[in-house]
Amino acid sequence: MLPGFLVSMILVFLTTELAKLGSLTTDRQGRKKTMPETMGAAQPLARPPRLLGNQMIFLLGLLPAVLLGITLFLFLNFGGAQLLGIQNPSPGSILFNKTVLSTGQIELQITNPGPQPITIVRLDINDSIMPFQITPSISIPQFGEARVHVAYPWVQGEAYTINLFTSESTTFTTSVESAEVSVLPTNQDLLVFTLMGVGIGLIPLLSGIALVSTLSAAPKRKFLFPMALTMGLLAYSGFIVTSEALKHVQAMSGAYQGIGLVVIGVVSTFLALDTMARWQAVVGQQDRQQRLNQAWLLSLGTGLRSWAQGLVIGATFSVGATLLGTLLLVSFIVQSFTEGLIWMEKLQADRPSLWRLLVLAGIGGAPAVFGIWTGAYIDMQPWTTLFFAIGGGAFLQAAFEFYRRIQRSTARQPRPFTVFAGVLLGLMALYIVGLFL
């Protein structure tokens, strides 16, 4: 392992040095330097002689890329991957996505994350061999999914250990700590999730719009405390959601590279939402049409963020993390209300029609419903981890956006104490709620 790693490091050094040499030889542009005015007129310097021909320069330009490829190959195959903790999946592995218990029945939802197909040949529960059925087939291809059904008179509250045996005599184990009838989503749950999405995404947004509509004037300083409070709530929510995503990584198979899923989810969501927010900033505000165009972009960005946040709220209830789900609901409601205040503050001068306000609010708040549906009904470990990561990125970006709004509102004046008080109150509010729930 060590010799291969040392060779890799040496090649990295050579690649860097050759890249420097290539940059020196490719700088063939003649440059003019001027003398100080006291020494007379500027005279052009003579062009330096060309050290290498064009073909040699081209080859030197390619050489660092070739050496970099060789370096990566050696690094990943001769010790570097082990030093970084990167492990290839074992030839045979099973990921237990979910265990569903019903009266006299146990269902295992499994995935094969390994590179080779596996065949299930035996199942036992508490060391008792049981007959079973697998759909669609006992042979599961790479990244294939299957459902294992077994008739078993389980007793409520008892613990069970379930072993699956493959044709290669490999054993995979899952356990049920306390047997309970699994709660499956129903049409009534769909209605509940729909009302939840409307209640946290649409109604608070409309409430904020209605409140500002009743005010004769809405100076920016009036909204500093609500924005600071919302920023604190969102920042706390973003960090605990990202932490929850990292916890789910531990239960995943290494083939899914859980840390990579979390990084992709958090970073890509943050950047996508931040890009939408910056698009709004470049739209002019000189006339009414420009301000309305900015409002459409604002509602679209809010809708995308609402979907991402609804996604993680649905996932929390899917995995039974009701406390986390409750904290996120509180943050989302306050955020939607504060968004409504800011929206109407931007549009108040143009007095948009009620119909247009309803459409803008629908675009900004209704996607939360679809996000909750998706997060609640797709219950697989890799997807759940990704949903938590996307939600973490969305909450953190929302907190950053409120920070940016506060910066703009206080750019020409000392930052008032109400900003600090609002952020601290938001952080402490969710902390205290978590202690007593």
C-alpha positions as CSV (number, residue, x, y, z in Angstrom):
1,M,0.0,0.0,0.0
2,L,2.7,2.5,1.0
3,P,5.0,2.2,-2.1
4,G,2.0,2.8,-4.4
5,F,1.0,5.8,-2.4
6,L,4.5,7.2,-2.5
7,V,4.7,6.7,-6.3
8,S,1.4,8.6,-6.5
9,M,2.7,11.5,-4.5
10,I,5.9,11.7,-6.6
11,L,3.8,11.8,-9.8
12,V,1.7,14.6,-8.4
13,F,4.9,16.6,-7.8
14,L,6.1,16.0,-11.3
15,T,2.7,16.9,-12.7
16,T,2.8,20.2,-10.9
17,E,6.3,21.1,-12.0
18,L,5.6,20.2,-15.7
19,A,2.5,22.3,-15.6
20,K,4.6,25.3,-14.4
21,L,7.0,24.6,-17.3
22,G,4.2,24.4,-19.8
23,S,2.8,27.7,-18.6
24,L,6.2,29.4,-19.0
25,T,6.8,28.1,-22.5
26,T,3.3,28.9,-23.8
27,D,3.7,32.6,-22.8
28,R,4.9,33.8,-26.2
29,Q,3.2,37.2,-26.3
30,G,5.6,40.1,-26.7
31,R,5.0,42.7,-23.9
32,K,5.8,46.3,-23.9
33,K,7.1,48.1,-20.8
34,T,7.2,51.8,-20.4
35,M,10.0,53.8,-18.8
36,P,9.3,56.4,-16.2
37,E,8.4,59.8,-17.8
38,T,11.6,61.3,-16.4
39,M,13.7,58.8,-18.5
40,G,12.1,59.5,-21.8
41,A,9.6,57.8,-24.1
42,A,8.7,54.1,-23.7
43,Q,10.6,51.7,-25.9
44,P,9.2,48.2,-26.8
45,L,11.3,45.4,-25.5
46,A,12.6,42.8,-27.8
47,R,10.6,39.6,-28.2
48,P,12.2,36.8,-26.2
49,P,13.5,33.9,-28.2
50,R,11.2,30.9,-28.5
51,L,12.5,28.0,-26.4
52,L,10.4,25.2,-27.9
53,G,8.5,24.6,-31.0
54,N,4.7,24.5,-31.3
55,Q,4.5,20.7,-31.4
56,M,6.7,20.4,-28.3
57,I,4.6,23.0,-26.5
58,F,1.4,21.1,-27.4
59,L,2.9,17.8,-26.0
60,L,4.0,19.5,-22.8
61,G,0.5,20.8,-22.4
62,L,-0.9,17.3,-22.7
63,L,1.7,15.7,-20.5
64,P,0.3,17.0,-17.1
65,A,-3.1,15.6,-17.9
66,V,-1.7,12.2,-18.8
67,L,0.4,12.1,-15.7
68,L,-2.6,13.2,-13.6
69,G,-4.6,10.3,-15.0
70,I,-1.8,7.9,-14.2
71,T,-1.6,9.4,-10.7
72,L,-5.3,8.8,-10.0
73,F,-5.1,5.2,-11.3
74,L,-2.1,4.4,-9.0
75,F,-3.7,6.3,-6.1
76,L,-7.0,4.4,-6.2
77,N,-5.4,1.0,-6.9
78,F,-2.3,0.9,-4.8
79,G,-3.2,2.3,-1.4
80,G,-4.6,5.8,-1.8
81,A,-8.2,4.7,-1.6
82,Q,-7.6,2.8,1.6
83,L,-6.0,5.9,3.1
84,L,-9.1,7.9,2.3
85,G,-11.4,5.3,3.6
86,I,-12.9,4.5,0.2
87,Q,-14.1,0.9,0.1
88,N,-15.4,-1.1,-2.8
89,P,-18.6,-2.9,-2.1
90,S,-18.4,-6.6,-1.3
91,P,-19.3,-9.0,-4.1
92,G,-22.6,-9.8,-2.3
93,S,-24.5,-7.5,0.0
94,I,-28.1,-6.7,0.9
95,L,-29.6,-3.5,2.1
96,F,-32.7,-3.8,4.2
97,N,-34.9,-0.9,3.3
98,K,-37.9,-1.6,5.4
99,T,-39.6,-4.3,7.5
100,V,-43.4,-4.3,7.3
101,L,-45.4,-6.2,9.9
102,S,-49.1,-7.2,9.4
103,T,-51.2,-9.8,11.1
104,G,-49.4,-13.1,10.7
105,Q,-47.2,-11.7,8.0
106,I,-43.7,-10.2,7.7
107,E,-42.5,-8.4,4.6
108,L,-38.9,-7.4,4.0
109,Q,-38.1,-4.8,1.3
110,I,-34.5,-5.3,0.2
111,T,-32.0,-4.0,-2.3
112,N,-28.8,-5.5,-3.7
113,P,-26.3,-2.7,-3.8
114,G,-23.4,-5.0,-4.7
115,P,-21.8,-5.4,-8.2
116,Q,-22.9,-9.1,-8.6
117,P,-26.4,-10.6,-8.6
118,I,-27.3,-12.6,-5.5
119,T,-29.8,-15.5,-5.0
120,I,-31.7,-15.9,-1.7
121,V,-32.1,-19.6,-0.8
122,R,-33.1,-19.7,2.8
123,L,-34.7,-17.6,5.5
124,D,-34.9,-18.2,9.3
125,I,-36.5,-16.2,12.1
126,N,-35.0,-16.6,15.5
127,D,-33.1,-19.7,14.2
128,S,-36.2,-21.3,12.9
129,I,-36.2,-22.1,9.1
130,M,-39.3,-20.6,7.5
131,P,-40.9,-20.9,4.0
132,F,-40.9,-17.7,2.1
133,Q,-41.7,-16.1,-1.2
134,I,-39.7,-13.4,-3.1
135,T,-41.1,-11.1,-5.7
136,P,-40.2,-10.6,-8.5
137,S,-37.5,-13.3,-8.3
138,I,-35.1,-15.1,-5.9
139,S,-32.2,-13.8,-8.0
140,I,-31.7,-10.1,-7.4
141,P,-29.5,-8.1,-9.9
142,Q,-27.2,-5.2,-9.0
143,F,-29.3,-2.4,-7.5
144,G,-32.3,-4.6,-8.0
145,E,-35.2,-4.5,-5.5
146,A,-37.2,-7.4,-4.1
147,R,-39.9,-8.1,-1.5
148,V,-39.6,-11.1,0.8
149,H,-42.9,-12.4,2.2
150,V,-43.1,-14.9,5.0
151,A,-46.1,-16.1,7.0
152,Y,-45.1,-16.0,10.7
153,P,-47.3,-15.7,13.9
154,W,-45.3,-12.9,15.5
155,V,-46.3,-11.6,18.9
156,Q,-46.6,-7.9,19.7
157,G,-43.7,-6.5,21.7
158,E,-41.4,-9.5,21.0
159,A,-38.0,-9.1,19.4
160,Y,-37.1,-11.1,16.3
161,T,-33.9,-11.7,14.3
162,I,-34.3,-12.5,10.6
163,N,-31.5,-14.1,8.6
164,L,-31.3,-14.3,4.8
165,F,-28.9,-16.9,3.3
166,T,-27.6,-16.6,-0.3
167,S,-26.5,-19.4,-2.6
168,E,-22.9,-18.5,-1.7
169,S,-23.6,-19.2,2.0
170,T,-23.5,-15.6,2.9
171,T,-25.8,-14.5,5.8
172,F,-27.5,-11.1,6.1
173,T,-29.3,-10.1,9.2
174,T,-31.9,-7.6,10.2
175,S,-33.9,-7.4,13.5
176,V,-37.2,-6.2,14.9
177,E,-36.6,-4.9,18.4
178,S,-40.3,-4.7,19.4
179,A,-42.9,-6.1,17.0
180,E,-45.7,-3.7,16.1
181,V,-48.2,-3.5,13.3
182,S,-46.7,-1.3,10.6
183,V,-48.6,1.9,9.8
184,L,-48.9,2.1,6.0
185,P,-50.0,5.2,4.1
186,T,-53.7,5.4,3.2
187,N,-55.9,7.7,1.3
188,Q,-56.7,9.4,4.6
189,D,-53.0,10.0,5.1
190,L,-52.8,11.6,1.6
191,L,-55.5,14.0,2.6
192,V,-53.6,14.8,5.9
193,F,-50.4,15.4,4.0
194,T,-52.2,17.7,1.6
195,L,-53.7,19.8,4.3
196,M,-50.4,19.9,6.0
197,G,-48.7,21.3,2.9
198,V,-51.4,23.9,2.4
199,G,-51.3,24.8,6.1
200,I,-47.5,25.4,6.2
201,G,-46.8,26.6,2.7
202,L,-49.8,28.5,1.4
203,I,-51.9,29.9,4.3
204,P,-49.0,31.6,6.2
205,L,-47.8,33.1,2.9
206,L,-51.2,34.6,2.3
207,S,-51.5,35.7,5.9
208,G,-48.3,37.7,5.6
209,I,-49.5,39.2,2.3
210,A,-52.8,40.2,3.9
211,L,-51.1,41.7,6.9
212,V,-48.9,44.0,4.9
213,S,-51.9,44.9,2.7
214,T,-53.6,46.5,5.7
215,L,-50.6,48.7,6.5
216,S,-50.3,52.2,5.0
217,A,-46.5,52.0,4.9
218,A,-44.0,49.2,5.4
219,P,-40.6,50.5,6.1
220,K,-37.8,48.0,5.8
221,R,-36.8,48.4,9.5
222,K,-40.2,47.2,10.5
223,F,-39.4,43.7,9.3
224,L,-35.9,43.4,10.7
225,F,-37.0,41.4,13.8
226,P,-39.3,39.0,11.9
227,M,-36.5,38.4,9.4
228,A,-33.9,37.8,12.1
229,L,-36.2,35.5,14.0
230,T,-36.9,33.5,10.8
231,M,-33.2,33.3,10.1
232,G,-32.5,31.8,13.5
233,L,-35.2,29.2,13.0
234,L,-34.1,28.2,9.6
235,A,-30.4,28.0,10.5
236,Y,-31.2,25.7,13.4
237,S,-33.4,23.5,11.2
238,G,-30.8,23.3,8.5
239,F,-28.1,22.0,10.8
240,I,-30.3,19.4,12.5
241,V,-31.6,18.2,9.2
242,T,-28.1,17.8,7.8
243,S,-27.1,16.0,11.0
244,E,-30.0,13.6,10.5
245,A,-28.9,12.9,6.9
246,L,-25.4,12.0,8.2
247,K,-27.0,9.6,10.7
248,H,-28.8,7.8,7.9
249,V,-25.5,7.4,6.1
250,Q,-24.4,4.9,8.9
251,A,-27.3,2.6,8.1
252,M,-26.6,2.5,4.3
253,S,-24.5,0.1,2.3
254,G,-21.1,1.4,1.3
255,A,-22.0,0.9,-2.4
256,Y,-24.3,3.9,-2.2
257,Q,-21.5,6.2,-0.9
258,G,-23.8,7.9,1.6
259,I,-21.5,10.8,2.3
260,G,-21.4,11.6,-1.4
261,L,-25.3,11.7,-1.4
262,V,-25.3,14.1,1.5
263,V,-22.7,16.4,-0.1
264,I,-24.5,16.4,-3.5
265,G,-27.9,17.0,-1.9
266,V,-26.8,19.9,0.4
267,V,-24.4,21.7,-2.0
268,S,-26.5,21.3,-5.2
269,T,-29.7,22.5,-3.5
270,F,-28.0,25.4,-1.8
271,L,-26.4,26.6,-5.1
272,A,-29.6,26.1,-7.2
273,L,-31.7,28.1,-4.7
274,D,-29.0,30.8,-4.4
275,T,-28.9,31.0,-8.2
276,M,-32.6,31.7,-8.3
277,A,-32.2,34.3,-5.6
278,R,-29.5,36.1,-7.6
279,W,-31.6,36.1,-10.8
280,Q,-34.1,38.1,-8.8
281,A,-31.4,40.7,-7.9
282,V,-30.4,41.4,-11.5
283,V,-33.9,42.2,-12.6
284,G,-34.5,46.0,-12.6
285,Q,-37.0,47.8,-10.5
286,Q,-37.4,50.9,-12.5
287,D,-40.9,50.4,-13.7
288,R,-44.0,48.3,-12.8
289,Q,-43.4,45.6,-15.3
290,Q,-39.8,45.0,-14.0
291,R,-41.0,44.7,-10.5
292,L,-43.7,42.2,-11.5
293,N,-41.1,40.2,-13.3
294,Q,-39.1,40.1,-10.1
295,A,-42.1,39.0,-8.2
296,W,-42.6,36.0,-10.6
297,L,-39.0,35.0,-10.1
298,L,-39.3,35.4,-6.3
299,S,-42.4,33.2,-6.3
300,L,-40.7,30.6,-8.5
301,G,-37.6,30.4,-6.2
302,T,-39.8,30.2,-3.1
303,G,-41.8,27.4,-4.7
304,L,-38.6,25.4,-5.4
305,R,-37.5,25.9,-1.8
306,S,-40.9,25.0,-0.5
307,W,-40.8,21.7,-2.4
308,A,-37.4,20.9,-1.0
309,Q,-38.4,21.7,2.5
310,G,-41.7,19.8,2.1
311,L,-39.6,16.8,0.9
312,V,-37.7,16.6,4.2
313,I,-40.8,17.1,6.3
314,G,-42.5,14.2,4.5
315,A,-39.4,12.1,5.0
316,T,-39.3,12.8,8.8
317,F,-42.8,11.4,9.2
318,S,-42.0,8.5,7.0
319,V,-39.1,7.4,9.2
320,G,-41.0,8.2,12.4
321,A,-38.9,11.2,13.4
322,T,-42.0,13.1,14.6
323,L,-40.0,15.5,16.9
324,L,-37.8,16.7,14.0
325,G,-40.9,17.0,11.8
326,T,-42.6,19.2,14.4
327,L,-39.6,21.5,14.6
328,L,-39.5,21.8,10.8
329,L,-43.2,22.6,10.7
330,V,-42.7,25.5,13.1
331,S,-39.7,26.8,11.0
332,F,-41.6,26.5,7.7
333,I,-44.7,28.3,9.0
334,V,-42.8,31.2,10.3
335,Q,-40.7,31.4,7.1
336,S,-43.8,31.4,4.9
337,F,-45.4,34.1,7.0
338,T,-42.3,36.3,6.8
339,E,-42.0,35.6,3.0
340,G,-45.5,37.0,2.7
341,L,-44.5,40.2,4.5
342,I,-41.5,40.7,2.2
343,W,-43.5,39.9,-0.9
344,M,-46.1,42.5,-0.2
345,E,-43.5,45.1,0.8
346,K,-42.1,44.7,-2.7
347,L,-45.4,44.8,-4.5
348,Q,-47.3,47.3,-2.3
349,A,-46.5,50.3,-4.5
350,D,-47.9,48.6,-7.7
351,R,-51.1,47.3,-6.0
352,P,-51.4,44.0,-7.9
353,S,-54.8,42.4,-8.3
354,L,-56.1,39.8,-5.9
355,W,-56.0,37.2,-8.6
356,R,-52.3,37.8,-9.3
357,L,-51.5,37.7,-5.6
358,L,-53.2,34.3,-5.4
359,V,-51.3,32.9,-8.3
360,L,-48.0,34.1,-6.9
361,A,-48.8,32.6,-3.5
362,G,-49.9,29.3,-5.2
363,I,-46.6,29.1,-7.1
364,G,-44.6,29.9,-3.9
365,G,-46.5,27.7,-1.4
366,A,-48.3,24.8,-3.2
367,P,-45.1,22.9,-4.1
368,A,-44.8,22.1,-0.4
369,V,-47.7,19.7,-0.8
370,F,-45.9,17.7,-3.6
371,G,-42.7,17.7,-1.6
372,I,-44.5,16.2,1.4
373,W,-46.1,13.5,-0.8
374,T,-42.8,12.6,-2.3
375,G,-40.9,12.4,1.0
376,A,-43.6,10.5,2.8
377,Y,-44.4,7.8,0.2
378,I,-40.8,7.0,-1.1
379,D,-39.4,5.1,1.9
380,M,-36.0,3.7,0.8
381,Q,-32.8,4.3,2.7
382,P,-30.8,6.0,-0.1
383,W,-33.7,8.2,-1.2
384,T,-34.5,9.1,2.4
385,T,-30.9,10.2,3.0
386,L,-30.9,12.3,-0.2
387,F,-34.2,13.9,0.9
388,F,-32.7,14.9,4.2
389,A,-29.7,16.3,2.4
390,I,-31.8,18.3,0.0
391,G,-33.9,19.6,2.9
392,G,-30.8,20.6,4.8
393,G,-29.5,22.6,1.8
394,A,-32.9,24.3,1.4
395,F,-33.1,25.4,5.0
396,L,-29.5,26.6,5.1
397,Q,-30.0,28.6,1.9
398,A,-33.2,30.1,3.2
399,A,-31.3,31.2,6.3
400,F,-28.6,32.7,4.2
401,E,-31.1,34.5,2.0
402,F,-32.7,36.1,5.1
403,Y,-29.2,37.1,6.3
404,R,-28.6,38.8,2.9
405,R,-31.9,40.7,3.1
406,I,-31.0,41.9,6.6
407,Q,-27.6,43.0,5.2
408,R,-29.3,45.1,2.5
409,S,-31.7,46.6,5.0
410,T,-29.0,47.8,7.3
411,A,-26.2,48.5,4.8
412,R,-26.2,52.3,5.6
413,Q,-26.7,52.2,9.3
414,P,-25.4,50.4,12.4
415,R,-27.0,47.0,12.7
416,P,-29.6,47.3,15.5
417,F,-29.7,45.0,18.5
418,T,-33.0,43.6,17.3
419,V,-31.2,41.5,14.7
420,F,-29.1,39.7,17.2
421,A,-32.1,39.3,19.5
422,G,-34.2,37.9,16.7
423,V,-31.6,35.3,15.6
424,L,-30.9,34.2,19.1
425,L,-34.6,33.9,19.9
426,G,-35.2,31.8,16.8
427,L,-32.3,29.4,17.8
428,M,-33.4,29.1,21.4
429,A,-37.1,28.6,20.5
430,L,-36.5,25.4,18.6
431,Y,-33.9,24.2,21.2
432,I,-36.4,24.6,24.0
433,V,-39.3,23.1,22.0
434,G,-37.1,20.1,21.3
435,L,-36.4,19.7,25.0
436,F,-40.1,19.5,26.0
437,L,-41.6,17.5,23.1
